[in-house]
Amino acid sequence: MIFVTGDCHSSFQRLSEEQFPQQKTMTKEDFVIICGDFGGVWSTDQRDREEVEALNWLNDRPFTTLFVDGNHENFDRLRRFPMMRWKGGKVHRIRPSVYHLMRGQVFELQGKKFFTFGGAQSHDMTGGILEKDDPQLLIKIKELKRRNLSWRINGMTWWKEELPSPEEMEEGLQNLALHGNRVDFILSHCCAASTLAQFGRGYYKPDYLHRYLEKVKLRCEYQYWFFGHYHMNQRVNQRELLLYEQMVRIC
C-alpha cells in the first residue's frame, strides 16, 4: 500500500492507529508519503526531546514514512543526516524507516515511478526576515507584533534553501530525461504555474519554482501529481490533487 498526505508541521496524529487504522495490515514495505512541511526536523537543537520522541514514534509505525521537503523545514539540520541512494534516488535517512526524498529524484516504489521535488516560497512573513544576531531583534519583533505582522528569523525559523538551486533543478530535468520523461506520479510541495492559476484565482503570484514545475508538467508524462503547501484538500483537475489533512491511497 502507498498513501499520500499533505503538510504535517511536526503534528503526526493523523498517522496514529486511531486515525489511520489501515496501518494494521501494513508492513515496512508499505509507505506513507508527506507532500512537504514535514516539520519533524525543525528544532535547532538536535537533542530536542519532543522532536526525538516524535521521530522515534514515526519509526515505530508498521509502515515506512517518506517526505519531500516543504518551506517549513530546518535545512541546516536536514542536510546533516546521512545521504544515500535508496529505491533509485537520493535520500536523507532520518530514521531506519523515515526518509527525506530529495529534490529532482526518481524513485521506484512497488513497481511505480515517482518524481520528487520539494520546496516552496514562504508566504507567512509579511514583516520580512530578521537576523538572529541583530542587536535590535527584540525591538523589531515587538514592533512587528504591534503591527500584527508575521516574520521569520534567518537560521531559526527560515532558510534560503526553501527554494531550489539551479543545480537541483537541472538534476531534476536530467533524471526525468533518463526515464524518458515518463513517471507514474509526481510529488511536490509547490505546484506548476498553470495549476496555481487554476485554484489560486490570482491570490498567489508565481515564482521561479512554479515556472520550473510548469516546465516539468509540459515535458513529462504522468498519471497523477500530488502537492501540499496551500492547506486545502482539493482536486484541482483530473490529474492534480492538492492535499492537506486528507490521506489518499494511490497503490
C-alpha positions, 0 to 999 in steps of 0.5 A: 500500500502507498498513501499520500498526505499533505503538510504535517508541521511536526503534528503526526496524529493523523498517522496514529492507529486511531486515525489511520487504522489501515496501518494494521495490515501494513508492513515496512514495505508499505509507505506513507508519503508527506507532500512537504512541511514535514516539520519533524526536523525543525528544532535547532537543537538536535537533542530536542526531546519532543522532536526525538520522541516524535521521530522515534514514534514515526519509526515505530509505525508498521509502515515506512514514512517518506517526505519531500521537503516543504518551506517549513523545514530546518535545512541546516539540520536536514542536510546533516543526516546521512545521504544515500541512494535508496529505491533509485534516488537520493535520500536523507535517512532520518530514521531506519524507516523515515526518509527525506526524498530529495529534490529532482529524484526518481524513485521506484516504489512497488513497481511505480515511478515517482518524481520528487521535488520539494520546496516552496516560497514562504508566504507567512512573513509579511514583516520580512526576515530578521537576523538572529544576531541583530542587536535590535531583534527584540525591538523589531519583533515587538514592533512587528507584533504591534503591527500584527505582522508575521516574520521569520528569523534567518537560521531559526525559523527560515532558510534560503534553501526553501527554494531550489538551486539551479543545480537541483533543478537541472538534476531534476530535468536530467533524471526525468530525461533518463526515464524518458520523461515518463513517471507514474506520479509526481510529488511536490510541495509547490505546484506548476504555474498553470495549476496555481492559476487554476485554484489560486484565482490570482491570490498567489503570484508565481515564482521561479519554482512554479515556472520550473514545475510548469516546465516539468508538467509540459515535458513529462508524462504522468498519471497523477501529481500530488502537492501540499503547501496551500492547506486545502484538500482539493482536486484541482483537475483530473490529474492534480490533487492538492492535499492537506489533512486528507490521506489518499491511497494511490497503490 
